[in-house]
Amino acid sequence: MTMWRNIEEACSNLSDHEINELVAGIPEQRSITFQGFDAGEEPEFLFIALFMIEKLELFREFDYRDINSRTPTIDDYRAMHKAFDTISSQRKRSHLTLKEVTGILNA
């Protein structure tokens, strides 16, 4: 969920034009916001996320969001996280750039 925190934070700093460019450049099934996990196919991930948000009070920005994606997401998230780790290990700035976010969402 740290990856999603970084992606959403970066997107909040983008202009409307940049957001439109980003959305146009990623696969249709991808979103620029954390959609969660599928309760039917990935319940263990959903329950862990809910525990972290509600009980441990981590990632409070996702607190009032419906994070049952209703479609499997874990394979996409794993591919995206691999790209995020690579980018994170190489960057020196605190925020992801538009190019970096696009690369992660296209992984």
Salt bridges, closest charged atoms under 4 A:
GLU8 OE2 - ARG65 NH1 2.68
GLU9 OE2 - HIS95 ND1 2.87
GLU21 OE1 - HIS17 NE2 3.95
GLU61 OE2 - ARG5 NE 2.66
ASP63 OD2 - ARG60 NH2 2.96
ASP66 OD2 - ARG70 NH1 2.85
ASP76 OD1 - ARG30 NH2 3.23
ASP85 OD2 - HIS81 ND1 3.29
GLU100 OE2 - ARG93 NH2 2.29
